[in-house]
Amino acid sequence: MVFKSYMNQALDQARAAAARGEVPVGAVLVDPKGQIVATAGNRTRELNDPTAHAEILAIRAACAATASERLPGYDLYVTLEPCAMCAAAIAAARIDRVYYGASDPKSGGVDHGARVFSHPQAHHKPEVYDGISAEDCEALLKSFFAARRTLAD
């Protein structure tokens, strides 16, 4: 089987989030056949919902589309290392693989911070692949926050 990345689609969702004034994070959920089932970008400000992270919205949409609370065999592509909340949701959904772009030493919950999947209490531990299109993901985040700082000055 040949690896196909869906990070470009996740980056499209992140760019759309930035255009809405949201932190530019995008997520894509792919089923075991390689079909995109759900895409999302952050909408915390738009929805006034601190849980409206791209990963959570994509998981909700995929679960609704499949009429299931679990997504075994699915792959999640996300432009930023998931936070602890999102990592817990990924584990609860039983997603098989997580591919992320930029690392998040401050708020990450996978390879930094809480490291949710490494705890014995984690019900499910997906395979994790980091650094997928990391430069593009990092550049998008850096330019977004640089512009916000400029506006604040």
N, C-alpha and C positions, 0 to 999 in steps of 0.2 A: 504494500500500500504506500502511495506517495503522499507526503505531508503537504497539505494545502493550508496556508494561513488565511484567516479571515480578519486579520488586524487592520487591513485597509478599510473594511466596512466599519470596524469599531472606531477608527480614526474619523471617518465621515460623521459618525454619531457624536463624537467628541467635538468636532468643529461646529456642528449644529448646536450643541449645548453652549459653546462659547458665544455663538451668534445670539443666543437667547440671554446672555449674561450669566450663564451658569458656569461653574468650574468645568473645564472641558475634559470630561471623562465619558467614554463611550464603551458599550458592551454589545456583544453578539453571541447568541446561543445557537449552536449547530447540532442537529440531530445525528444519530449514528450513521445515517446515509449520506451525511455531508450537506444537508439542506439547512439553510438559515431558517430558524423557527421564530426568533425574536431578536429585535434590535432596540437599543435604548441609549439615551444620553441622560446625564444628570438633569433633574427637574426639581431640586429641593426648593429653590426660590419660587419658581412658577407655581408649584403646588402647595407651598408653605408646609412642606413635609420633610423633616430631617432624615426620614428613611428613604426618600425618593432618589437613591443613588442609582446609577446606570445598571449595576448588577442586579439590584433588587427589582427594578422595573422590568428588566429582561427576564428574570426568573418568573415573576408574576405573569407576564405575557405568555411565556412558554408553557407554564403550568395550565393557564387558561386554555391555550390552544390545544394542548394534549389531554385536557381533562384529567390531570394527575397532579398530585402534590410532590412527586419525585420525578427526576430526570436522569435515570441511569443511562449510561452510554453517551450522554451529551457532553459537548465541549463548550467552554466559556472563554471567549476572547475579550479582554478588557485592557484599556490603554494604561491604567494605573493599578499598581498592586492593591488588591482589595483590602479594605479596612476590616477590623474585627467583626463588625456587624455583618458585612457582606460575606466574609469568610464563613461565619456561622450559618448564614442562609445557604451558601454553596454546599456546605456539609449536610444541612438538613434536606436539601433538594437531591442529594446523592449524585451530583454532577461528577463525571469521571475525570475530566482534565480541565485545568485552568491554565490559560496562556495569558501572561500579562506583559505589558511593555515597560513602562517606567517603574522603578522601585520607589517606595515611599517610606524612607527612614523615619519620618515624623509620625505618620498615621497608619502605616501599613499593618496588616494583621496576619500576613502569611509568612513572609521571611523576616519581618521586623516586628517590633512591638509585641502584641499578644501571641503571635505565632499559633493561631487557633488550631491548625491541623496537627500540630505536634503534641497537643495535650491528650492525655489518656481519655479524657471525657469527650473528645471529638468522636461523634458517631460514625463519621465517614472521613476518609483522608484521600482527596483526589490527587492525581498526579499533577505536579505544578511545573510549569516551564516559564522562566522569566526572560526578560530582555528581548522579546519579540518586537521588532521595529522600535526599540527603546529610544533611539535618537529622535525619531519623528514624534513619538509620544512626549518625550521630555521637552522638545522644542516648543510644542503646542502649549504645554503647561507653563513653561517659562515666559513665552511671549504674552500669554493671557495675564499672568500676574504682573509682569513688567508694565503692561498697559494700565492695569488697575492702579498700580503705584503712581504712575504718571498722572492719572486722573485725580488721585488723592492729593497730589502736591499743589 
